[in-house]
Amino acid sequence: MSVTVTGLLLSAVVIEPAQAAIALDRTRIIFDGSQNSVSLNVSNQNKQLPYLAQGWIEDEQGNKIKSPLTVLPPVQRIEPGKPSQVKIQALPSVKLLKQDRETVYYFNLREIPPKSTKANTLQIAMQSRIKLFYRPAGISMDSTSLPPQEQLTLSRQGDQYVVINPTPYYVTLVDASSKKDGQGIKDFEPMMVPPMSNLPLTVSASAVGNSPVLTYVNDYGGRPQLSFSCSGSTCRVIPAKKA
């Protein structure tokens, strides 16, 4: 989840504390294509002041959209210390999306503070932006399914590993190391590999060695590790031991 800060300049001198008031209950959204909508829990963490919560969706290029998914209500008032909900609703045009793979969007939630009664005040508003994955009904997963990330392979090309994702799901990698539970490589940059596609790792093959370990983000925001065993130029995931 990324957070940005928006400044609302009233005159400018005093800066009010920049602590997020509107909180979201998750760090990513999986929209199950068999459902018509998904509800998100939001809350106002400020115990004294009401806030407005503004929600919208952007496509992968950062453009605001109102179809095939839309946010209801787009703006709402949340009383001090109270919970509420935001609904992401599918429109009929959602059927035009590819049904053999996920589509990624971004859900944005911005808090709008009440106008300050203090003179010469700079108010700071917080905004959250998280990934929203539309997952068609035909590729839905259940709790008994093996993580699709275990189907990843690595192909070594010179001093570079290419991550090959044969699945219909986006795979977000957030860390890499040369051994299980080892220290993460400092220069690694998080990356998201699209469905049925491939991308090079953001660090050299020599940095992760011959037994690479990658950390991914699952549907619940957890960060499991994938340990790879390499033979020749191809590396495959070592299946996790079942409890």
C-alpha positions as CSV (number, residue, x, y, z in Angstrom):
1,M,0.0,0.0,0.0
2,S,1.3,3.4,-0.9
3,V,0.4,6.6,1.0
4,T,0.7,10.1,-0.4
5,V,0.3,13.4,1.4
6,T,-1.9,16.2,0.0
7,G,-1.4,19.7,1.4
8,L,-4.4,22.1,1.7
9,L,-3.0,25.6,2.0
10,L,-5.2,27.9,4.0
11,S,-2.6,30.6,4.7
12,A,0.5,28.7,5.7
13,V,2.5,28.8,8.9
14,V,1.2,26.3,11.4
15,I,1.2,22.7,10.3
16,E,-1.3,20.3,11.9
17,P,-0.1,16.8,12.7
18,A,-0.1,14.5,9.6
19,Q,-1.5,11.3,11.1
20,A,-4.0,9.3,8.9
21,A,-7.5,9.6,10.2
22,I,-9.3,7.4,7.7
23,A,-8.1,3.8,7.9
24,L,-8.7,0.9,5.5
25,D,-9.0,-2.7,6.6
26,R,-6.6,-4.3,4.0
27,T,-3.5,-3.7,1.9
28,R,-4.9,-5.2,-1.4
29,I,-8.3,-6.2,-2.8
30,I,-9.2,-9.4,-4.6
31,F,-12.5,-8.9,-6.5
32,D,-14.0,-12.3,-7.1
33,G,-15.6,-12.4,-10.5
34,S,-18.5,-14.6,-9.2
35,Q,-19.6,-11.7,-7.0
36,N,-21.3,-8.4,-8.0
37,S,-19.4,-6.3,-5.5
38,V,-16.9,-6.3,-2.7
39,S,-17.2,-4.3,0.6
40,L,-14.3,-2.7,2.3
41,N,-14.3,-1.6,6.0
42,V,-13.1,1.9,6.7
43,S,-13.0,3.8,9.9
44,N,-12.3,7.3,11.3
45,Q,-9.4,7.0,13.7
46,N,-9.8,10.6,14.9
47,K,-11.9,10.6,18.1
48,Q,-12.8,14.3,17.9
49,L,-13.4,15.3,14.3
50,P,-15.5,14.0,11.4
51,Y,-13.8,13.4,8.1
52,L,-14.9,12.9,4.5
53,A,-13.6,9.8,2.8
54,Q,-13.3,10.0,-1.0
55,G,-12.8,6.8,-3.0
56,W,-12.0,6.1,-6.7
57,I,-10.4,3.6,-9.0
58,E,-7.5,4.0,-11.5
59,D,-6.4,1.8,-14.3
60,E,-2.9,0.5,-14.6
61,Q,-1.8,3.7,-16.3
62,G,-3.1,5.8,-13.4
63,N,-6.2,7.1,-15.2
64,K,-9.4,7.5,-13.1
65,I,-12.2,5.2,-14.3
66,K,-15.9,4.7,-13.5
67,S,-16.3,1.5,-15.5
68,P,-16.2,-1.6,-15.4
69,L,-15.8,-1.1,-11.6
70,T,-17.0,1.9,-9.6
71,V,-16.9,3.1,-6.0
72,L,-20.0,3.6,-3.9
73,P,-20.4,6.1,-2.3
74,P,-17.6,8.1,-4.0
75,V,-17.6,10.5,-1.0
76,Q,-19.0,10.0,2.5
77,R,-18.8,11.6,5.9
78,I,-17.5,9.4,8.7
79,E,-18.1,10.5,12.3
80,P,-15.4,10.6,14.9
81,G,-14.2,7.2,15.9
82,K,-16.9,5.4,13.8
83,P,-16.7,2.6,11.2
84,S,-18.2,2.6,7.7
85,Q,-18.0,0.8,4.5
86,V,-17.0,1.4,0.9
87,K,-18.4,-0.8,-1.9
88,I,-16.7,-1.6,-5.2
89,Q,-19.5,-2.4,-7.6
90,A,-19.1,-4.3,-10.9
91,L,-20.9,-2.9,-13.9
92,P,-22.2,-5.0,-16.9
93,S,-19.1,-4.0,-18.9
94,V,-17.0,-6.1,-16.5
95,K,-17.9,-9.1,-18.7
96,L,-15.7,-7.5,-21.5
97,L,-12.5,-8.0,-19.4
98,K,-10.3,-11.0,-20.2
99,Q,-11.8,-14.0,-18.4
100,D,-8.7,-16.2,-18.5
101,R,-6.5,-14.0,-16.3
102,E,-6.6,-11.2,-13.7
103,T,-6.8,-7.5,-14.5
104,V,-5.2,-5.0,-12.1
105,Y,-6.6,-1.7,-11.0
106,Y,-5.7,0.7,-8.1
107,F,-8.1,1.7,-5.4
108,N,-7.6,5.1,-3.9
109,L,-8.9,6.4,-0.6
110,R,-8.4,10.0,0.4
111,E,-9.3,11.7,3.6
112,I,-10.7,15.2,3.6
113,P,-10.3,16.9,7.0
114,P,-12.8,19.5,8.3
115,K,-11.8,23.1,7.7
116,S,-9.5,24.2,10.5
117,T,-10.8,26.9,12.9
118,K,-7.2,28.1,13.5
119,A,-5.7,31.0,11.5
120,N,-2.6,30.5,9.3
121,T,-2.9,26.7,9.2
122,L,-1.6,24.2,6.7
123,Q,-3.7,21.0,6.8
124,I,-2.2,17.7,5.7
125,A,-4.5,15.1,4.2
126,M,-3.5,11.4,3.7
127,Q,-4.3,9.2,0.7
128,S,-3.9,5.5,0.4
129,R,-3.5,3.6,-2.9
130,I,-3.7,-0.2,-3.0
131,K,-3.8,-2.8,-5.7
132,L,-7.2,-4.1,-6.8
133,F,-7.2,-7.4,-8.7
134,Y,-10.3,-8.4,-10.7
135,R,-10.2,-12.2,-10.7
136,P,-12.7,-13.9,-13.1
137,A,-14.9,-16.6,-11.7
138,G,-13.2,-19.2,-14.0
139,I,-9.8,-18.8,-12.2
140,S,-11.0,-18.4,-8.6
141,M,-9.0,-20.2,-6.0
142,D,-9.9,-21.9,-2.7
143,S,-8.1,-22.4,0.5
144,T,-7.0,-25.9,-0.6
145,S,-5.3,-24.8,-3.8
146,L,-1.5,-24.7,-4.0
147,P,-0.2,-21.1,-4.2
148,P,0.1,-20.3,-7.9
149,Q,3.4,-18.6,-7.1
150,E,4.9,-22.1,-6.7
151,Q,4.6,-22.4,-10.5
152,L,7.1,-19.7,-11.1
153,T,10.4,-20.6,-12.7
154,L,13.6,-18.6,-13.2
155,S,15.7,-18.7,-16.4
156,R,19.3,-17.6,-16.1
157,Q,20.5,-15.5,-18.9
158,G,24.1,-14.4,-18.3
159,D,24.2,-12.5,-15.0
160,Q,20.4,-12.1,-14.9
161,Y,17.5,-14.2,-13.8
162,V,14.2,-13.8,-15.7
163,V,11.0,-14.6,-13.7
164,I,8.6,-16.6,-15.8
165,N,5.0,-16.5,-14.6
166,P,2.8,-19.2,-16.4
167,T,-0.2,-18.6,-14.2
168,P,-3.3,-16.4,-14.8
169,Y,-2.4,-14.3,-11.7
170,Y,-0.3,-11.3,-11.0
171,V,2.7,-12.1,-8.8
172,T,4.2,-9.3,-6.7
173,L,7.8,-9.9,-5.5
174,V,9.0,-7.7,-2.7
175,D,12.4,-9.2,-1.7
176,A,15.2,-11.5,-2.8
177,S,18.0,-13.2,-1.0
178,S,20.6,-15.9,-1.6
179,K,19.3,-18.3,1.2
180,K,16.1,-19.0,3.1
181,D,15.5,-16.5,5.9
182,G,18.6,-14.7,4.8
183,Q,19.1,-11.0,4.6
184,G,17.4,-9.3,1.7
185,I,19.4,-7.9,-1.1
186,K,19.6,-4.1,-0.6
187,D,19.3,-3.1,-4.2
188,F,16.3,-5.3,-5.0
189,E,13.3,-3.3,-6.2
190,P,9.8,-4.8,-5.8
191,M,8.2,-5.9,-9.0
192,M,4.9,-7.2,-10.3
193,V,5.0,-9.9,-12.9
194,P,1.8,-9.9,-15.1
195,P,-0.1,-13.2,-15.9
196,M,1.4,-15.4,-18.5
197,S,4.4,-13.1,-18.8
198,N,8.0,-12.7,-17.7
199,L,10.2,-10.0,-16.2
200,P,13.9,-9.9,-15.3
201,L,14.8,-9.7,-11.6
202,T,15.9,-6.2,-10.5
203,V,19.2,-7.6,-9.1
204,S,22.0,-9.6,-10.8
205,A,22.0,-13.4,-10.8
206,S,25.4,-13.3,-8.9
207,A,23.7,-11.3,-6.1
208,V,21.1,-14.1,-5.4
209,G,23.4,-17.0,-6.2
210,N,22.5,-20.5,-7.3
211,S,19.8,-21.0,-4.7
212,P,17.6,-17.9,-5.1
213,V,14.9,-17.1,-2.5
214,L,12.1,-14.7,-3.5
215,T,9.5,-13.2,-1.2
216,Y,6.0,-12.6,-2.6
217,V,2.8,-11.0,-1.4
218,N,-0.2,-13.4,-1.1
219,D,-4.0,-12.5,-1.2
220,Y,-4.0,-11.7,2.5
221,G,-1.0,-9.4,2.5
222,G,1.3,-12.1,3.9
223,R,4.9,-12.5,2.7
224,P,5.8,-16.2,2.1
225,Q,9.2,-17.2,0.7
226,L,9.9,-19.2,-2.4
227,S,13.1,-21.3,-2.4
228,F,14.4,-22.3,-5.8
229,S,16.6,-25.2,-6.9
230,C,18.6,-24.6,-10.1
231,S,19.7,-27.1,-12.7
232,G,21.5,-25.7,-15.6
233,S,19.9,-22.4,-16.6
234,T,16.5,-23.2,-15.1
235,C,15.4,-22.8,-11.5
236,R,12.2,-24.3,-10.0
237,V,10.4,-23.8,-6.7
238,I,11.1,-26.3,-4.0
239,P,7.6,-27.3,-2.8
240,A,6.8,-26.2,0.7
241,K,6.5,-28.9,3.3
242,K,3.0,-29.5,4.4
243,A,2.3,-29.2,8.1
